[in-house]
Amino acid sequence: MTAQIENVNGVPSAIYTRQINHSVVDVWSYLTENGKLKQWFSELEIITLQNNGKIRFHFGDGSYESIAITEVVENKVFAFTWPPKNSVRFELEENDQGCKLVFIEYLHEITDHTAKDLTGWHVCLDVIETLLDGKTIEDRQSYWQERLPQYQDLLREASI
């Protein structure tokens, strides 16, 4: 499901809402355990999982950028900065079918790259769910390419 653009506390935000038929504990593990995190976002590595903790974004050439973790509430909230000026937040809520995942990217800065980032988050969420189901998305690049126009249109229509 494509994200919705909404104004959250005065900030344009992309909000993705997913019903995942797996427990909060299982979904949380994919967000916060490096071995599982690497399966859906190989460039990220959690250094310290705590409020004011740190994530590294590896560029693949030995260099990295530090990302600040802004909030951790086990099995409920995982939030961090998303350079250069944005931030993201995962919220999990247990329900009868498994859990509801709400992912928000707060768009403090919108650039020519924003649609690509939003498409990437969409694919990442799909990959998490697919992995939890014991499956895989074979060609993530083609999968991403198919969805990019949706996010380009979404940003154009939102006029932000």
NUKEPA-400112 format. One record per residue (C-alpha): residue in three letters; x, z, y. Coordinates in steps of 0.02 Angstrom, whole numbers, padded with zeros to 5 digits, always signed. Layout:
AlaXZY;...
end
This chain:
Met+00000+00000+00000;Thr+00067-00049+00172;Ala+00103+00087+00298;Gln-00012+00124+00444;Ile+00056+00137+00621;Glu-00014+00288+00711;Asn+00033+00393+00860;Val+00093+00564+00800;Asn+00126+00690+00939;Gly+00159+00549+01061;Val+00276+00454+00945;Pro+00231+00290+00859;Ser+00248+00323+00673;Ala+00237+00227+00511;Ile+00137+00328+00386;Tyr+00136+00287+00201;Thr+00013+00381+00090;Arg+00029+00368-00097;Gln-00062+00450-00242;Ile+00068+00474-00377;Asn+00010+00520-00551;His+00154+00640-00580;Ser+00182+00821-00535;Val+00252+00878-00368;Val+00402+00948-00462;Asp+00441+00778-00539;Val+00422+00685-00374;Trp+00525+00817-00282;Ser+00666+00792-00407;Tyr+00676+00607-00360;Leu+00686+00652-00176;Thr+00816+00790-00189;Glu+00923+00776-00346;Asn+01071+00659-00316;Gly+01066+00583-00490;Lys+00885+00530-00467;Leu+00903+00493-00280;Lys+01037+00364-00319;Gln+00915+00270-00431;Trp+00804+00225-00283;Phe+00922+00240-00132;Ser+01100+00223-00195;Glu+01180+00245-00023;Leu+01113+00422+00002;Glu+01197+00581-00059;Ile+01132+00755-00021;Ile+01276+00871+00023;Thr+01177+01029+00065;Leu+00991+01037+00028;Gln+00932+01163+00157;Asn+00868+01172+00335;Asn+01011+01108+00445;Gly+01090+01035+00288;Lys+01175+00868+00271;Ile+01153+00699+00187;Arg+01284+00562+00182;Phe+01237+00379+00202;His+01377+00285+00113;Phe+01417+00112+00181;Gly+01500+00055+00019;Asp+01673+00035+00095;Gly+01724+00218+00085;Ser+01649+00261+00254;Tyr+01488+00356+00283;Glu+01372+00424+00415;Ser+01311+00604+00416;Ile+01123+00629+00424;Ala+01050+00799+00471;Ile+00918+00878+00360;Thr+00790+00952+00478;Glu+00670+01036+00357;Val+00662+01083+00174;Val+00516+01175+00095;Glu+00541+01161-00093;Asn+00413+01048-00177;Lys+00324+01022-00010;Val+00428+00951+00134;Phe+00592+00856+00148;Ala+00636+00790+00322;Phe+00793+00718+00400;Thr+00856+00615+00544;Trp+00862+00426+00522;Pro+00998+00354+00634;Pro+01014+00301+00762;Lys+00862+00388+00841;Asn+00721+00401+00714;Ser+00675+00533+00587;Val+00582+00536+00421;Arg+00476+00662+00328;Phe+00414+00671+00148;Glu+00264+00785+00118;Leu+00201+00824-00057;Glu+00035+00902-00104;Glu-00019+00942-00283;Asn-00189+00878-00337;Asp-00290+00846-00496;Gln-00211+00674-00522;Gly-00032+00730-00492;Cys+00017+00733-00310;Lys-00011+00651-00143;Leu+00148+00592-00058;Val+00145+00561+00129;Phe+00301+00481+00202;Ile+00319+00464+00390;Glu+00451+00376+00491;Tyr+00443+00431+00672;Leu+00488+00277+00774;His+00576+00350+00926;Glu+00667+00184+00941;Ile+00601+00015+00886;Thr+00726-00125+00863;Asp+00735-00295+00779;His+00786-00199+00622;Thr+00632-00085+00616;Ala+00525-00202+00510;Lys+00668-00213+00384;Asp+00682-00022+00377;Leu+00494-00003+00354;Thr+00496-00133+00215;Gly+00640-00040+00135;Trp+00545+00124+00136;His+00394+00036+00059;Val+00504-00031-00082;Cys+00588+00139-00104;Leu+00420+00225-00127;Asp+00367+00091-00252;Val+00532+00113-00346;Ile+00510+00303-00355;Glu+00337+00282-00429;Thr+00396+00148-00550;Leu+00541+00257-00608;Leu+00424+00404-00634;Asp+00317+00289-00743;Gly+00472+00251-00848;Lys+00485+00072-00785;Thr+00594-00026-00665;Ile+00580-00158-00529;Glu+00704-00289-00587;Asp+00733-00388-00428;Arg+00717-00269-00281;Gln+00785-00397-00157;Ser+00647-00523-00196;Tyr+00520-00382-00198;Trp+00581-00330-00025;Gln+00579-00511+00040;Glu+00397-00530-00015;Arg+00345-00377+00087;Leu+00447-00404+00245;Pro+00317-00519+00329;Gln+00185-00383+00309;Tyr+00291-00261+00410;Gln+00338-00391+00540;Asp+00152-00424+00564;Leu+00112-00238+00563;Leu+00233-00203+00706;Arg+00172-00355+00805;Glu-00010-00302+00784;Ala+00028-00122+00831;Ser+00105-00183+00995;Ile+00234-00046+01000;
end
